Amino acid sequence: MTDNLSPAARLKQHFSFRVINQVRQVIDLWRQLPAQHWSAERMMDFTLAVEKLVRFAQRFEAARHEKLARQLLSTLAHIAVGHSPDSAQLESLNQTIIALSKTALRHTDDKNADTLIPEKKPVYIALSNTDHALTMAEQMQYFGLRPELQRTAHDFAQALERRHPAAVVLDLDFAGPGQGLELAQSLQQSRENPLPVLFTYRETPPTLEQRLATLRNGGLGIYEEMDVQSVIGHLENLLDSTPDVPFKILIIDDSRAQATHTANVLNKAGMVTQVANDPLLVLDVLSGFTPDLILMDMYMPGCNGMELAKVIRQQREYINLPIIYLSGEEDRERQLAAMAEGGDDFLTKPVDSGHLLTTLRNRVSRARQLQNLIACDSLTGLLNHTHLLGALQDAMRKNEDVPISFVMVDIDHFKQVNDRYGHPAGDLVIRNLSLFLRQSLRKSDPIGRYGGEEFAIILLDATAQQARQIMDDIRLNFANLIHDGQSLRVTFSCGIAEWSGQSISELVAASDQALYRAKRNGRNQVQTAEQGE
């Protein structure tokens, strides 16, 4: 394909590879910094990598990459050598890194933008049934994965010598009964960090002993061999390289020295903090900071921790917000009484930094999982109707200067799918489309299940015409997907409206009218809203 490019185009492509590779190096170094305690050496490596990105971006004329890289350098310049960033600097760096991670795939890129992105590591597929392996590989390709089939144990061993994969899908009985598990064991013995493995089985589900054995040999899940979409969904989550949003911790302590010390410990671990020394101002701080967790002293002037926890819990929006007491109180009865009044845990000062960080990470991770369950549709894992419209409102408020397109998608002839193949098949089609949309779009584009077989998408920084091209490409690829492992293929229709200052209800109505026109004109097509809709 590159043979047909002009010398100037080949040079441009060469530098685009270097820019994207450098972006990935910057992100990888960023992820390592908290574990390395922001050491001067690692901070220097990170700074040099960012400076290199600036040079590449200038040469390639990648203005957005250059702008974000310079923002990183500006923040880094204010961090003293040998020190970790404070909370404001940490939040600024995190936001810029997340923005940088989204620059590899932009709606404003041309059709051949994917040629600028270096290939992903492969996913090795080692199944005893070759037909099933071929079906799985074909479906993976539609989801943007790069499968490589391994037909024998010898092929598998040779492939590992050439290149380590991103993950392995391995039949428990590959190359013979129980041999897949033995292969995984030998594979992991020579590795310092276990290689992610998803195991599969045919017919008889594995016993608990087999499940434990897979777990001990890098297994992250076990799936029935024909449950291809569940395997792909797990891989999609596993290989997601988007940087995590940092944990936000509100520290409430009247002791400035203690609060500052705690904030420094959390900042070094990559957490963003806000300190409130006056407990009577906490509600104001909460509304502006929106923390993932509150770390609170028990005894403070004006009110004690138990009273403050009760007041916080009286606010509907903070009912599920984790509250952990960090206090010198050693009386067990009083600790339990405090937890009964709205607290989730109690840590006694002085607390080991490792203990503190592990407790906070576990609590916040579970709280975020719970929030996702509340906000997301149970079948697809996408945003539900209410939270999608909330995301649209947020997008309108925060992105007044960039185009926003609202997209509605409806599965064609869905009732016929349910009537002919059964409701389980219909549910599978819905799950597949949700996974396909997640894999095909940027992580920053909110996707929701609008109701039944309808989906809605908010495409940020995309005009209606750009959105049309994006959705048309997805539509064409989705039509090739086999949903039952045999012959079931499904299409969808799509309506798009670009926001031009109208209300949410008007924007949704315009998109819905465009969808209705796509249905009326024969389905399996994308339509944009016309003037006056």
C-alpha positions in Angstrom: 0.0 0.0 0.0 2.8 2.4 0.8 4.4 1.7 -2.6 1.8 3.9 -4.2 2.6 6.9 -2.0 4.7 9.8 -3.1 8.0 10.4 -1.4 6.5 13.3 0.5 3.6 11.1 1.7 5.9 8.3 2.7 8.0 10.8 4.7 4.8 12.1 6.4 3.7 8.6 7.3 7.2 7.8 8.6 7.1 10.7 11.0 3.5 10.0 12.0 4.6 6.5 13.2 7.3 8.2 15.3 4.8 10.7 16.8 2.3 7.9 17.8 5.1 5.7 19.1 6.4 8.6 21.2 3.0 9.3 22.6 2.8 5.6 23.7 6.2 5.9 25.3 5.2 9.0 27.2 2.1 7.3 28.5 4.0 4.2 29.5 6.5 6.2 31.5 3.7 8.2 33.1 2.1 5.0 34.4 5.4 3.9 36.0 6.0 7.1 37.9 3.8 6.5 41.0 5.3 3.0 41.5 8.8 4.5 41.2 7.9 7.2 43.8 8.5 10.0 41.3 12.2 9.5 41.6 14.4 12.2 40.0 15.8 9.7 37.5 12.3 8.5 36.4 11.0 12.1 36.2 14.0 13.0 34.0 13.2 10.1 31.7 9.6 11.2 31.5 10.6 14.9 30.8 13.0 13.8 28.1 10.4 11.7 26.4 7.9 14.6 26.4 10.6 16.9 24.9 11.2 14.3 22.2 7.5 14.3 21.5 7.6 18.1 21.0 10.4 17.7 18.5 8.6 15.0 16.5 5.3 16.8 16.6 6.9 20.0 15.3 8.6 18.1 12.4 5.4 16.2 11.5 3.3 19.4 12.0 1.1 17.5 14.5 -0.2 20.7 16.2 -2.4 19.0 18.8 0.3 16.6 19.9 2.8 19.5 20.2 0.3 21.6 22.2 -0.4 18.8 24.7 3.3 18.0 25.1 4.1 21.6 25.8 1.3 21.7 28.4 3.1 18.7 30.1 6.4 20.5 30.0 4.9 23.7 31.5 3.6 21.7 34.5 6.7 19.7 34.9 8.8 22.9 35.0 7.1 23.8 38.3 7.9 20.5 40.1 11.2 20.7 42.0 13.8 18.0 41.3 13.3 15.0 43.7 9.7 16.0 44.6 6.4 14.6 43.6 3.7 16.8 42.0 1.2 18.4 44.3 -2.5 17.7 43.9 -3.1 20.6 41.4 -0.1 19.6 39.3 -1.0 15.9 39.4 -4.6 16.7 38.2 -3.2 18.9 35.4 -0.7 16.2 34.3 -3.4 13.5 34.4 -5.9 15.5 32.3 -3.2 16.2 29.7 -2.1 12.6 29.6 -5.7 11.4 29.1 -6.1 14.0 26.3 -2.9 12.8 24.7 -4.0 9.2 24.8 -7.0 10.2 22.7 -5.0 11.9 19.9 -4.1 8.7 18.1 -7.6 8.3 16.7 -9.4 11.5 16.0 -12.7 12.1 14.1 -10.9 14.8 12.1 -8.3 12.3 10.7 -8.7 11.2 7.1 -9.9 7.8 5.9 -6.4 6.3 6.0 -5.6 7.5 9.5 -5.5 3.9 10.7 -2.4 3.4 8.6 -0.6 5.9 10.8 -1.1 3.8 13.9 1.5 1.1 14.6 0.1 -2.4 14.7 -1.1 -3.8 18.0 0.5 -6.8 19.6 -1.2 -10.0 18.4 -3.6 -12.2 20.3 -2.6 -15.9 20.0 -5.5 -18.3 19.5 -4.7 -21.9 20.3 -7.9 -24.1 20.0 -8.2 -27.8 19.2 -11.1 -27.2 16.8 -9.6 -25.4 13.8 -13.1 -24.3 12.5 -13.9 -22.7 15.8 -10.5 -21.0 15.8 -11.0 -19.6 12.4 -14.5 -18.3 13.3 -13.0 -16.6 16.5 -10.2 -15.1 14.5 -12.5 -13.7 11.9 -14.8 -12.1 14.5 -11.8 -10.6 16.4 -10.7 -8.8 13.3 -14.0 -7.0 13.0 -13.4 -5.7 16.6 -10.0 -4.3 15.8 -8.0 -7.1 17.4 -5.1 -8.9 15.7 -5.5 -12.6 16.0 -2.8 -15.2 15.1 -3.8 -18.9 14.9 -1.5 -21.5 16.5 -2.3 -24.9 15.1 0.1 -27.0 17.2 2.0 -26.8 20.4 5.2 -26.5 18.3 3.8 -23.6 16.4 2.8 -22.0 19.6 6.3 -22.3 21.1 7.9 -20.9 17.9 5.5 -17.9 17.9 6.4 -17.1 21.5 10.1 -17.1 20.5 9.4 -14.6 17.7 7.1 -12.3 19.7 5.2 -12.2 22.9 1.5 -11.6 22.4 -0.8 -9.1 24.2 -2.9 -12.1 25.4 -3.6 -15.8 24.6 -6.9 -17.6 24.1 -6.1 -21.2 24.9 -8.2 -24.4 24.8 -7.8 -26.4 28.0 -7.4 -29.5 25.8 -5.2 -27.9 23.1 -2.8 -30.6 21.7 -4.5 -33.3 23.9 -6.6 -33.7 27.0 -5.4 -31.3 29.7 -2.4 -30.3 27.6 -3.5 -26.7 27.3 -3.2 -26.2 31.0 0.3 -27.8 31.0 1.3 -25.5 28.1 0.2 -22.5 30.1 2.2 -23.7 33.1 5.4 -24.0 31.1 4.7 -20.7 29.4 4.4 -18.8 32.7 7.4 -20.5 34.4 9.8 -18.5 32.3 8.1 -15.1 32.7 8.6 -12.6 35.5 5.2 -11.1 34.7 2.4 -13.6 33.8 1.0 -13.5 30.3 -2.8 -12.9 30.3 -4.6 -16.1 29.3 -8.3 -16.7 28.6 -9.0 -20.4 28.7 -11.8 -22.1 26.7 -13.6 -25.4 27.0 -15.9 -27.6 24.9 -19.1 -29.2 26.2 -18.2 -30.1 29.8 -17.6 -27.0 32.1 -14.4 -27.1 34.0 -14.3 -28.3 37.6 -13.4 -26.0 40.5 -9.9 -27.7 40.6 -9.4 -26.9 36.9 -10.5 -23.3 37.5 -8.0 -22.9 40.3 -5.3 -24.4 38.1 -6.0 -21.9 35.4 -6.0 -19.1 37.9 -2.5 -20.2 39.1 -1.2 -20.1 35.5 -2.2 -16.7 34.4 -5.8 -17.4 33.6 -8.1 -14.4 33.8 -11.3 -16.2 32.7 -12.8 -19.4 31.3 -15.3 -19.4 28.5 -17.2 -21.9 26.4 -15.4 -22.1 23.1 -18.3 -20.8 21.0 -19.0 -17.9 23.3 -16.8 -15.7 21.0 -18.3 -12.4 22.0 -17.7 -12.9 25.7 -14.0 -13.7 24.9 -13.8 -10.6 22.7 -15.4 -8.4 25.3 -12.9 -9.6 28.0 -10.0 -8.9 25.6 -11.4 -5.5 24.8 -11.4 -4.5 28.4 -8.0 -6.2 29.1 -6.2 -4.5 26.3 -7.7 -1.0 26.8 -4.7 1.3 27.0 -6.6 4.4 28.0 -5.0 5.9 31.2 -7.3 5.5 34.3 -8.9 8.6 35.8 -6.9 9.3 39.0 -8.6 8.7 42.4 -9.8 11.9 44.1 -9.6 11.9 47.9 -11.0 14.6 50.2 -8.9 14.9 53.4 -10.8 16.4 56.3 -8.5 17.1 59.3 -8.1 20.3 61.4 -4.3 19.6 61.7 -2.6 21.2 58.8 0.6 19.2 59.3 -1.2 15.9 59.4 -3.4 16.8 56.4 -0.4 17.9 54.4 1.5 14.7 55.2 -1.4 12.5 54.2 -1.9 14.5 50.9 1.8 14.1 50.1 1.6 10.3 50.6 -1.5 10.1 48.3 0.0 12.4 45.7 3.1 10.2 45.4 0.7 7.3 44.7 -0.9 9.2 41.8 -4.1 10.3 43.7 -5.5 13.8 43.5 -6.3 15.3 46.9 -8.2 18.3 48.4 -7.6 19.3 52.0 -10.4 20.8 54.2 -9.1 22.0 57.6 -12.4 23.5 58.6 -15.1 20.8 58.9 -17.9 23.4 58.7 -16.9 24.2 55.1 -17.0 20.6 53.9 -20.3 20.8 52.0 -19.0 23.6 49.9 -15.7 21.7 49.2 -17.7 18.6 48.3 -19.7 20.3 45.6 -16.6 21.8 44.0 -14.3 18.8 44.2 -16.6 15.7 43.7 -14.2 13.2 45.5 -14.2 9.4 45.1 -13.7 9.0 48.9 -13.5 11.1 52.1 -10.6 10.5 54.6 -11.7 12.1 57.8 -10.4 12.7 61.3 -12.7 11.8 64.3 -12.2 14.8 66.6 -12.2 18.3 65.2 -13.4 21.7 66.5 -17.0 22.7 65.6 -18.1 19.1 65.1 -16.8 15.6 65.4 -16.4 13.1 62.6 -19.5 11.1 63.4 -21.7 14.2 63.2 -20.1 15.3 60.0 -20.6 11.8 58.4 -24.3 11.9 59.3 -24.7 15.3 57.7 -22.9 14.2 54.6 -25.1 11.0 54.3 -28.2 13.2 54.5 -27.3 14.6 51.1 -28.7 12.2 48.5 -25.8 12.6 46.1 -23.3 11.4 48.8 -25.2 8.3 50.1 -22.7 5.9 48.4 -19.6 8.1 48.9 -17.0 6.0 50.9 -16.0 7.6 54.2 -12.9 6.3 56.1 -12.0 7.6 59.5 -8.3 8.3 60.1 -7.9 9.0 63.8 -5.8 8.4 66.8 -8.9 6.9 68.6 -7.9 3.4 69.7 -11.1 2.4 71.7 -12.7 -0.3 69.6 -16.2 0.4 70.8 -15.9 4.1 69.7 -14.5 3.0 66.4 -17.5 0.7 65.7 -19.9 3.4 66.8 -18.3 5.9 64.4 -18.6 3.3 61.5 -22.3 2.8 62.5 -22.9 6.5 61.9 -22.0 6.5 58.2 -18.3 5.4 58.1 -17.1 2.6 56.0 -13.8 1.8 57.7 -11.5 3.0 60.5 -7.8 3.4 60.3 -5.8 4.3 63.5 -3.0 6.8 63.4 -0.2 6.4 62.8 -1.0 4.2 59.8 1.5 2.5 57.5 1.5 4.2 54.1 1.1 0.8 52.3 -1.9 -0.1 54.4 -3.5 3.3 53.8 -3.0 3.3 50.1 -4.3 -0.3 49.7 -7.4 0.5 51.7 -8.1 3.6 49.6 -7.5 1.8 46.3 -9.8 -1.0 47.2 -12.6 1.2 48.5 -12.5 3.6 45.5 -12.3 0.8 43.0 -15.4 -0.9 44.4 -17.2 2.4 44.7 -16.5 3.1 41.0 -17.7 -0.4 40.1 -20.9 0.2 42.0 -21.4 3.6 40.3 -20.9 1.9 36.9 -23.6 -0.6 37.7 -26.0 2.1 38.7 -25.2 4.2 35.6 -25.1 1.4 33.0 -27.5 -0.9 31.3 -27.2 -4.4 32.8 -27.3 -6.3 29.4 -24.7 -4.2 27.5 -22.7 -2.3 30.1 -23.4 0.9 28.2 -24.8 4.0 29.8 -28.5 3.8 30.5 -31.0 6.3 29.1 -30.9 8.7 32.0 -27.1 8.8 32.4 -26.6 9.1 28.6 -28.7 12.3 28.5 -26.8 13.5 31.5 -23.6 12.9 29.6 -25.1 14.9 26.6 -25.9 17.8 28.9 -22.3 17.8 30.3 -20.9 17.7 26.8 -23.0 20.7 25.8 -21.8 22.6 28.8 -18.1 21.8 28.5 -17.7 21.8 24.7 -19.3 25.0 23.5 -16.6 25.7 21.0 -16.3 22.3 19.3 -18.9 20.4 17.2 -21.0 17.7 18.8 -23.0 15.2 16.9 -25.8 13.1 18.5 -26.3 9.7 16.9 -29.2 7.3 17.2 -28.8 3.7 16.1 -31.6 1.1 15.6 -31.1 -2.6 14.8 -33.0 -3.5 11.6 -35.8 -6.1 11.7 -35.0 -6.9 15.3 -38.4 -8.4 16.0 -37.8 -10.9 13.2 -34.5 -11.9 14.9 -36.3 -12.6 18.2 -39.2 -14.5 16.5 -36.9 -16.7 14.3 -33.9 -17.2 16.5 -35.3 -16.6 20.0 -34.8 -13.9 22.6 -31.3 -15.2 23.7 -30.1 -14.6 20.1 -31.7 -11.1 20.2 -29.8 -10.4 23.4 -26.6 -11.6 21.9 -27.1 -9.2 18.9 -27.6 -6.3 21.3 -24.5 -7.2 23.3 -22.5 -7.6 20.1 -23.5 -4.2 18.8 -22.7 -2.6 22.1 -19.2 -4.2 22.1 -18.7 -3.3 18.5 -19.5 0.4 19.1 -17.2 0.5 22.2 -14.4 -1.0 20.2 -14.9 1.2 17.1 -15.2 4.5 18.8 -13.0 6.6 21.1 -13.2 6.1 24.9 -14.2 9.7 25.2 -17.4 9.3 23.2 -20.3 8.4 25.5 -22.4 5.4 24.2 -25.7 4.4 25.7 -28.5 1.9 25.3 -31.4 4.3 24.6 -34.1 1.6 24.9 -34.9 -1.9 23.5 -32.8 -2.3 20.3 -32.0 1.5 20.1 -28.6 2.9 21.0 -27.4 6.5 21.2 -23.9 8.0 20.8 -22.4 11.4 21.6 -19.5 12.1 19.1 -17.4 14.9 20.5 -15.4 17.1 18.1 -17.3 15.7 15.1 -19.4 17.5 12.6 -22.5 15.7 11.1 -20.6 14.8 8.0 -17.7 13.4 10.0 -20.1 11.5 12.2 -21.8 10.1 9.1 -18.6 8.8 7.7 -17.6 7.2 11.0 -21.0 5.5 11.5 -21.2 4.4 7.9 -17.8 2.6 8.3 -19.1 0.9 11.5 -22.3 0.0 9.8 -20.5 -1.8 6.9 -18.2 -3.7 9.2 -21.0 -4.7 11.6 -23.0 -6.1 8.7 -20.3 -8.7 8.3 -20.4 -9.9 11.9 -21.8 -13.4 12.5 -23.7 -13.5 15.7 -24.6 -17.2 16.3 -21.4 -18.7 15.0 -23.2 -19.9 11.9 -25.3 -17.6 9.7 -27.0 -14.8 11.6 -26.0 -11.4 10.3 -27.8 -8.2 11.2 -27.7 -4.6 10.0 -28.6 -1.3 11.6 -30.0 2.1 10.6 -28.6 5.4 11.9 -29.7 9.0 12.3 -27.4 11.9 13.1 -28.0 15.5 14.2 -25.3 18.1 14.9 -25.8 20.4 17.9 -26.2 24.0 16.9 -27.4 25.5 20.2 -30.8 23.8 20.4 -32.1 22.1 23.6 -31.4 18.4 24.4 -35.0 17.4 23.4 -34.7 19.3 20.1 -31.4 17.7 19.3 -32.7 14.2 20.1 -35.8 14.8 18.1 -33.8 15.8 15.1 -31.6 12.7 15.3 -34.7 10.6 15.7 -36.3 12.1 12.6 -33.1 11.3 10.6 -33.2 7.7 11.9 -36.9 7.4 10.9 -35.9 8.6 7.4 -33.2 5.9 7.2 -35.8 3.3 8.1 -38.3 4.6 5.7 -35.8 4.7 2.8 -35.0 1.0 3.1 -32.9 0.5 6.4 -29.2 -0.4 6.6 -28.1 3.2 6.0 -27.0 6.5 7.7 -29.0 9.7 7.4 -28.2 13.2 8.8 -30.8 15.6 10.0 -32.1 18.1 7.4 -32.7 21.8 7.9 -35.8 22.3 10.0 -35.8 18.8 11.7 
